[in-house]
Structures are given as C-alpha cells and as structure tokens.
Amino acid sequence: MAPALPVLQQTSILFSSTSKSSILNSPFVFTSFGHFNCAARRLSSVSSALFSSPRPSIGVSRVSTAPVEYVPPAPDFDFHKEIGRLKALRSRISDCASLDGRIRVVDSDSRVKSFFYSRHSGFSRFLGVLNLDKYEVFLLKCLVAAGQEHVLGEFGGEFDSARSSLKSALYALAEMIEKWEVNEGGGGGVGLGLGEEEVRALRSMLKSLGEIEQFYDCIGGIIGYQIMVLELLVHSTSERQTNNWSTHTDKSLAREIIEIHPPCALDLSRDVEYASQAALWGIEGLPDLGEIYPLGGSADRLGLVDPDTGECLPAAMLPYCGRTLLEGLIRDLQAREFLYYKLYRNQCIIPVAIMTSAAKNNHKRITSLCEKHSWFGRGRSNFIFFEQPLVPAVSAKDGQWLASGPFLPVCKPGGHGVIWKLAYDKGVFEWFRGHGRIGATVRQVSNVAAATDLTLLALAGIGLHHGKKLGFASCKRSTGATEGINVLMERKSLNGNWKYGLSCIEYTEFDKFGIRDEPLPCNSLQAEFPANTNILYVDLPSAENVGSSKDQKCLPGMVLNVKKPITYRDQFGTNHSVPGGRLECTMQNIADNFSNMFPSRCYEGVEDGLDTFIVYNERKKVTSSAKKKRTHAAKSLRQTPDGALLDTMRNAYDILSHCGINIPQIEGDNKYVDSGPPFLILLHPALGPLWEVIRQKFHGGSISEGSELQIEVAEFYWRDVQLDGSLIILAENVMGSTMLNENGETVLQYGKRCSRCKLKNVKVLNDGIDWNSRDNLYWKHDVHRFESVKVILHGNAEFEAMDVILQGNHVFEVPDGYKMKITPGNSGFEVQLNAIENRSMDSGTWFWNYKIMGTHIQLELVES
C-alpha cells in the first residue's frame, strides 16, 4: 500500500452522492486552511485506474473560503499558549547571528519537525526538486512554524492518524500519482504535480515572505508578525469597554494611567491675522520643505476599474474633475511654488517622495503616469518612489492567513504607518537631506481639499517657524465618517512624572476607548474632539530617528482592523468576502514618539510647550475625500467623489461671493442626491492658492444657476462679467513654460511666457450644459454641452475681451506669440489678432505684481 499523505488541516470535502462518476464530478468545498486542486488534477489523470468506467472530465464547480464553509479552530485552541510558543521561538531566533543558526532553531520547532521531517511528509523531496536556497527554505520553515502551512496547498496539512478512510484513499492516490510523475521526469516542480503557474506562485510567495521577514525585522519577521496578529485578536475579543470614555488603562503599559482630552488647536478661521502670518512663514519656508504622498493603499471601497481592460485601479488614478487625483496633488504643489515665485522671483521645486505598493499594479501605474506627463515639468531627479510590502490578510476568528490557492496568500498593503521605517530603509530621508530639506508636508491622495486656501501653508509655516516635530491639520468631525480623532494624551508614569502629547485615535479603536460614533449634543465633551485628516507636517530628522529605531516604535499605531471584510478572488475565479483584516500601522501615530515629560500635572496651556501641534479650520477647507464609490441606492454622498465635488463647489462659492459676484448658494448634500450641483466652477489652484490672492483677480458680475466656469490660467482678470451658460478657458502655459535644465530634464520655469486672459464688462450667454443628460458624470467633469464659449491659449498667447456680448457657441483659439482682442463691432463683436512684441514675449503685455504688506499679500496690475 502506498504511504499516506498528510491530511489537509481543517479541510472539508463534500460529495453530492457516492456513485463513482459523481465522486469525480462533485464540487469540492475548501476552507482557507487547505487546497486540493493539484490532487483534483491527479484524480482526473488516473481515474481509470481506480474505476472501471471510462474516465469522465472533472468539474470543480465550487471552491470557496466564504464564511459559510469556514471551520473555526478547535474550541480548546489556546491563543495565549500559541503566543507564548511563538515568542519563545522568536527569542531563540533573535539570539542567532547566522542564517545556519536560525535554521537550526526553527528546525527544533514541533510544527516544523512534523511538517518537514515526518516520514509522512513528501515536502523534503519537493524542496530538492525546486533547488531552493537556504534563506528560501528558512522562510518556508518560518511560515510553517507560524502555523500557516495551509498556505502551501495540499502539502500544508498536519498529519492526522485519525483521518477518514475516504481521505486516506484520496491521499494515497495522490501519493501514487506523485511517484508516477517523478518517475516520468520533469523539473522545476512539475515532476511533483506543480505546473508553471504554481511554480511562479511559489516564487512570488517566497518574495513576499522575504519582504515580510526583512521589513518586520524590528518585531521578529514572519514569526513576529503572527505574534502581533494573535495579540491584537486576543485584545479585541477580551477587552471590555470602559464606562468612562475619557479614561483608559492599557495593561501593556504596566498600569500606566492614560487620559484623553480635547486638544487646544489654533483656529485658522478665527485668528485670521495669525493664520495669514503662518501662511507667509509656510511660503517663505518652501525651499526647506519636501512633500510626501502615501499612495500605496488598495482603495477597495472606491471600486475603480479600467474601462478598457477591466483591471482594478488604485485611488491615485481616479479621474476627478478631468484629471487623475495624483495630477491634482501635483497641481496643488505647483500652485504653491508659483506663489513663491511671484513673491520672491526665485524658482523653487519641492522634491516629492511617493510611497507605492504592488496592490492593483499601483507602483507601475503611478510611475507610468509620471513618465507620461514628463514628470510634470519637475524633472525625474525631484521624485523618489519607495514600494511598501504587501502583508498577509488573516481570518478574524483565529488569525490564520487567508489563501486563494496553493502558494497564494491573500495580501494587502500594511497601512500607511509603514512609511517611516520604509523611508529610512529605502534612503528617503537621506535623499531629502541631499535636497537640503528639513521638513515635509504629508497628504493623502483621496483628500481633494487638503491644499485649499492657507491650511497646508500655515501648518508647515508653524512647524518650521517654531521648530515643531509634528503637526496635524484638523477640523470638525463628521459623525459616521471613517476617520479618527485628534486627542491630547495625558499619561502618569509609574515614576510619578507626567507625559503629554497630541495624538490620534483611529475610528477602528473607538470601542477600545468607549467612544461612541453617533450624533452627540453640541455641549458634549466628546463632540469637542476634532477629526484626524492625515494632513501632517513632519520634522524630517525627528521622523528619521523614529524610522531608524530597531524596535516596535518604528511601526506606530499597529492595529488589526477586522471591521471590514477581506474581499478576493480565488484561483477558480470565485469571489469571496471573509471577515478578516491585516496588520496595519497608522502614520499619524508617529506622534506617540514625541510626547513631552513634565514633573507635575499640567492643567491648562500644556499644548504651547509640546513638540506637536494642531491647526484647525473649516471642514471644507481641510478634508473632502473621494474614498468610496457611490451606489445607486445610497442617499449619502459622504466620502464619495460626488460629495467631494459639492465641497469643491462650496469653496468656489465662498471665494467668488466675497468678490461682489452674484452666485447661487450651495445647499446640503441631500438636495443633490438625485441631481447635479447647481453650477460647475473649476478654478486652477495657481490663481491663488490663497483665497485672498484669488479674490483680487475677480470683481463684480454674476454667475447664473446651471452655469459652468472653468479657468485654467493663473494670470487672469475678471471685472463685471455676467455668465449664463458655459465659459471654458484653457491654456498650455498656465504658470510658465518648460525648458531643459543642465541635466537634460524638462523643467517648468515659473512666470516665463505665461498665457493670460482678461475679461472686462463681458456677457457670456449660451445654452451651456445639458443638465438633463443621463450620461453626465459631474465629478469627472464629463458632461454633455449644447453650447459653450471656449478660449484656447497656446504657448504665451493672450486673450482680452471688453464691453462685448458673447452669445451662442464660440471657440477662440489663440496661437503662440499672439494676442487676441475682442471688442464691440457692427455684427456684435470684432476680433483682432496681433503679434506680441519681443520685449513682452516672456513677461506678457500685462501681469499681476505680488507684494507682501504686513501679514497679507496685495496684487497690483502692471501693464508692460
């Protein structure tokens, strides 16, 4: 009799009947603990050897890891015992300086012995055929030691002497076929029943395991990852909510008393003079700043799909208002650089660090987009990319890794908190230092409002001017939004000292602190906690110090969020949604490393002496996110692209209504659930970005309900313009023109050969947007129009219209080097096209001169 193969752990094989043919055609139902596809193929290849009837084709109609087929761990499974076993193993491994020593230690583990060295195991021959090196074997042994052998498919079960006779027959059959295949020859794993796809899957899994082992070395690699998962699972199931939500005692802090309080923040909307001064500090400090974009998230809730290929897309590729979200980030950044140029007449290009991941081909798509746009006129040398590792998703019930097939663990990005350690590991801090940068602003791609008005500049300005280590931009929290809160942490240490620091509590941790996520009375103390928006200022040397640490503090805010299901597609194309999560870190909780110590308790004003700070502003000036796809039945627009567009329109209303322009007011979201916004106004951020700058470029006139205004030019003048319909102004040289630098890179030269547009006492009347068209996608700025007035400016072209009525459909296209002037005429208006004089080719025939007056910026129109 052929020796039996190890039983698949926790595997359930269901047959619809006991007849010979139905056994071969039955659906196999497997949990996440094991896979049997290779054995199924083997059954197909030798069915005639087992049954006398002709060989039928196997129909595997269902393979699922959905909750209904989930088999929970044994009732007597001891989480604490398993954690203790793994901690002891981690300790022994960490004491070894050599790889050989670490292998000897992991070989002593009972699971590894049973799996690799049992007489029932065929895995040793499997390793030999694949010619794995020592380190790869070590990774596989760590996987098994961590209790995740099921990821290895049919090789991954514990030997069970009490298995059923049916299972024994099936495994014996698989063993027979394996021997036949080996005898027939073959290499690279094919001789052991592995096809090319499975060999590739194995190699890919080994690469992922290597990244996990290396990146999480500060907590013990693969073993440490599983320890943290189990510990967080134990906490989530055993912790009880406290009745007093403002007080929390964390046992892991050796009975250290923790209290959370509403933080005091600088309200930019109230202290206008200081806010303006802080923004000027931010503008002046731009040459000392970098920009960091954590773009590695999978953004599953957005449901973004490539319309041509059907492939899932990352959030950075969302086409919001006519361009991807990543392009929007760069436009906002360039607007600040253009403002710096207009004030100081110096070129400033801020280096950008982008964290990507392999999720949804994120890294390749983002780098390709940058290449497509010629690095946005910034030069390749001003970008650095660093790719975060994907981490295994685990079951919410027992911490077992989910798998979609043999060697196919379900992996997701490990949260944006990995950014600090990863930045250190990949040399990002050193790169910033080479660019002479000491601080950086951090923002997420889904928040389209982060750079609105002066919020981001004031945040950076205060951080730089006062030498702070970390700053938060915050606002009023929206109940039910997937966002945390900023808090003042107060800790009394065992030695009697008091520690204070600003921090964040993620919404996934509210239960831990007894915080209710529901509407609260305005006078409720809990209502005073502002929203965490993940808009940060960070002192780079301080962040590097945290990222370079060799312990757990380099991975701040580790959480296991199991409130959302893990969705994935298995090797057979079946979609699954399983309760689970993955180990995540939160970048904003780096603040927990910047607490300040005091000898006695502080009752008031402690925030002034902290290394961390918070600025506060109106919500629509701080955060408006496009995080999730709006469903047809949904009545809420919160955190959808549709809702973000409404906030963009609200900001446009606030800007223009203060310029003496009569414009319809935006009402609540509920008004527009079943219709479009009352108007579409899209203003290029380089018009400001400070609102006090934009408002000096507009004065008087009106914009009727249902109108559309798009301005893609920075040098712009509006006086007494009445718009009823669509007016679109597009320019090639919005902020300047490009040229090759000394490194042969195409770089945007701010202020040189800008396009310009001047409108004075003009009426624009046309039928504009077809608001009844069902094909309109307003948040994409993809709309059907009946008529419009469109101005297209090539190169340094200029357009000027005065004292005219532009009625109906018109396109005014102005070539590079020319100025088009529209004036009254016999047929309504006349068009004059004249070449721009050589002396005005670079500076234009007119321009806005920016001056700092006290804490404000004043503009003066200069005719050249």
Buried (B, 14 or more C-beta within 10 A) or exposed (E): EEEBBBBBBBBBBEBEEEEBEEBBBBBBBBBBBBBBBBBBBBBBBBBEEBBEEEBBEBEBEBBBBBBEBBBEBEEEEEBEEBBEBBBEBBEBBBEBEEEEEBBEBBBEBEBBBBBBEBEBBBBEEBBEBBEBEEBBBBBBBBBBBBBBBBBBBBBBBBBBEEBEEEBBEBBBBBBBBBEBBBEEEBEEBBBBBBBEEBBEBBBBBBBBBBBBBEBBBBBBBBBBBBBBBBBBBBBBEEEEEBEEBBBBEBEEEEEBBBBBBBBBBBBBEEBBEBBBBBBBBBBBBBBBBBBBBBBBBBBBBBEBEEEEEEEBBBBBBBBBBBBBBBBBBBBBBBBBBBBBBBBBEEBBBBBBBBBBBBBBBBBEBBBEBBEEBBBBBBBBBBBBBBBBBBBBBBBBBBBBBBBBBBBBBBBBBBBBBBBBBBBBBBEBBEBBBEBEBBBBBBBBBBBBBBBBBBBBBBBBBBBBBEEBBBBBBBBBBEEEBBBBBBBBBBBBEEEEEBBBBBBBBBBBBBBBBBBEBEEBEEEEEBBBBBBBBBBBBBBBEBBBBBBBBEEBBBBBBBBBBBEBBBBBEBBBEBEBEBBBBBBBBBBBBBBBBBBBEBEEEBEEEBBEEBBBBBBBBBBBBBBBBBBBBBEEEEEBBBBBBBBBBBBBBBBBBBBBBEBBBEBBEBEEBEEBBEEBBBBBBBBBBBBBBBBBBBBBBBBBBBBBEBBBBBBBBBBBBBBBBBBBBBBBBBBBBBBBBBEEEEEEBBBBBBBBBBBBBBBBBBBBBBBBBBBEEEEBEBBBBEBEBBBBBBBBBBBBBBBBBBEBBBBEBBEBEBEBBBBBBBEEEEEEBEEEEEEBEEEBBBBBBBBBEBEEEEBBBEBEEEEE
